[in-house]
Amino acid sequence: FRTMHQKTFLFIAALFFVTQAAVADEDESSIKITPSGFTYYQIGQIQHMTPEDPAVIKAFDQHFNGRLTLDAAIQEKLRIIVGAEGQLGASIGGHDQSQLKGIVLKEAQGIYSFFDPENSIIQMSLAAGYFPFKYNPAAQNLGEYLFRSGSYPEYIITDFDFAKARLMGFNFSCTLLKDLQLNALFTSEYVEPPYFDYSLSFVAGYTFLNKIFDVGAGISFDRLLPMRPEVTQDASYVMDNQNNYVIENGDTLHYTKQGTKLMGRLTFDPKPLLPFAEKLGPNDGKLYGEMAVLGM
């Protein structure tokens, strides 16, 4: 995992220096580096867990995080973004021990825009590297299932107050008339073993009727190109409800981690229909939902 992040960083660094060399003869004003960052403190108490652990129940979990991001804009069409985050946390097992949990790379990507970023008709870009991705603007904790889930065995990741996925690979993005958003993503698996299988995904979102409705759909061919097919396609044994091995045609049955995931979402925002809409916040009154099929 650490090696993977190092390779991603080195890839972005190489891209950055190659680009710098390409524009070395240009005016220095063609490269603009913008730093940004944030800090936050988070605390919560463990109420229930499975399996039960008396040493942990009612204990507090707390973290202090800091983030620094550098965004380099090169001749308006190319951006290199690198961000790292450090975390200071306390253990929850009844022993209050503060410790620096390390500095982790949270983003390392290059983004090339094919047209003028200010063009209001069409915008197209290609991102490569390690990047956050969000297709459901309304999702706050749940949602974003297409990339925060697995087909077999089924699992869903719902990080607290981080309704996004961090992906590694390529993202081709196209926006038409500011209302239609299209994405094609070719990404490598790094969360759940076997690692580095490649997936191909397509996501679309569309707002209409003065943004009263925001609809979206997506499909992901999960682990379409496995690095080791014999491992991905024979991932584990199939068990019945009594935890017995399932036998088929005289052989123990295996399941594959490959699958096709489907997603659909809808957001209804009635504020444009209300005479007092200017008194409401941007998220007030919204009704939204998302559904997914994890593995066809």
Secondary structure, DSSP 8 states (H G I E B T S, - for coil): -HHHHHHHHHHHHHHHHHHHHHTTTS-GGGEEEEEEEEEEEEEEE----SS--TTTTT-EEEEEEEEEEEEEEETTTEEEEEEEEEEEEE-SSS---EEEEEEEEEEEEEEEESS-TT-SSEEEEEEEEEEEE---TT-SSS--TTTSEETTTTEE---TT---EEEEEEEEEEEETTTEEEEEEEEE--SSSSTT-EEEEEEEEEEETTTTEEEEEEEEEEEEE-SSHHHHTT-EE-B-TTS-B-EETTEE-EE-S-EEEEEEEEEE--GGG-TTGGGS-TTTT-EEEEEEEE--
